[in-house]
């Protein structure tokens, strides 16, 4: 859980004590008499008063993109799950980074043919050629949002995971749109919330243990939208968790022992 | 189409001319030698260097929230469609504001009982009690993201719309979480993209005329997240369209003029 500011406490108290009509009247007065802090119209945007992002490529030329900071933090927390027979999408970057010696066999799945790193080419929404109960760990980062039929993909992932196997999922909640079918070969369809991810996983991973978490705050989201890198924010700024600002949504799901 | 900046042209050219490996090497050198503008670490965030939003209530204490500006712009553009028998969710605010006296009958749908404005209480994912082919226009703003089974809700909207009738739909792409089941009457599940809205509508409104659009750019996205109001931005800033930053996704959907059943 995040720390709650004094203002959040005050707001909660106001909601509890004052009827909604009175609250609306106060808000109206604030608007009319410009009783805001900072005052409306007086906000200093600094360098951020611009119509184009500071980096159009997520900040990879500036340092570690902010989404990667949260993704790696999540994977580090569950590094002990990255073991045995592992599967990752696109390349084996995180399998190597977090699995190390614990990995016995590493597969890489790609959606399109022609990727030299790929040991499996498959569309996860219809991948009958991947055998069931195959993997101890699947690292599935930033992919769910680019699959239109995400339920079918999750059912496949459930099927190919071994009983007791773990899938580590990350996806974004607040982001610009990065993928277009005519540019990347696939589109981008969904920005999930923790509420939808929980329900979808309950449906597609029956009887499994599901832990969903959210990462980010308004500053981290602003930096990510602009492509400002992790190194440009402080540790405290990155670590502050505001549950209203779900920049990255993560899930660790352990498949039930009896399939 | 929005104007293409010099930087976008340069990047497009670089992608065309330089192999991916060389581009990656350049980016690595930029990172190593801090060849960025503004240089990494020197970005002035002004008053936005804060981990809590400036307004926690979407800016309604400051003026017109940014999402509302885009929603009203979209509805104003299609005001001619707000005619005949109209339906809106929650209240009749936008029917009254943009209908201009054209609506002949107004219905207000609410999900939970107890709203004094409501003429229809229904969960749109299973609303058999609303008759088919009923409405000329449905104003459906900022609701789709809160319906878990959005496909079922859209099928209902298609069913209750008259042949030739129009749904004016808006939903958000980049937003904080506004609703949470347990605290509010409903949850919040989806932030759509123009690509998903288009595919979902093609599936749920067969043979309909579908126009999907987006509004926003990085500045209005950041302003909206902070709860800064429309009045704090210029018209030029608000109206600049960057298709990568989908603050609001809009759709005008006109049901096919003839439904499956021909009455004689």
Interface residues (C-beta under 8 A of the other chain):
Chain A: X5 X7 X8 X11 X27 X30 X31 X35 X36 X38 X40 X41 X43 X44 X45 X46 X47 X48 X49 X50 X51 X52 X53 X54 X55 X56 X57 X60 X61 X62 X63 X148 X173 X174 X175 X176 X177 X178 X180 X181 X187 X188 X189 X190 X191 X192 X193 X195 X196 X199 X217 X218 X219 X220 X221 X222 X225 X226 X228 X229 X231 X232 X237 X240 X242 X243 X244 X245 X246
Chain B: X5 X7 X8 X11 X27 X30 X31 X35 X36 X38 X40 X41 X43 X44 X45 X46 X47 X48 X49 X50 X51 X52 X53 X54 X55 X56 X57 X60 X61 X62 X63 X148 X173 X174 X175 X176 X177 X178 X180 X181 X187 X188 X189 X190 X191 X192 X193 X194 X195 X196 X199 X217 X218 X219 X221 X222 X225 X226 X228 X229 X231 X232 X237 X240 X242 X243 X244 X245 X246
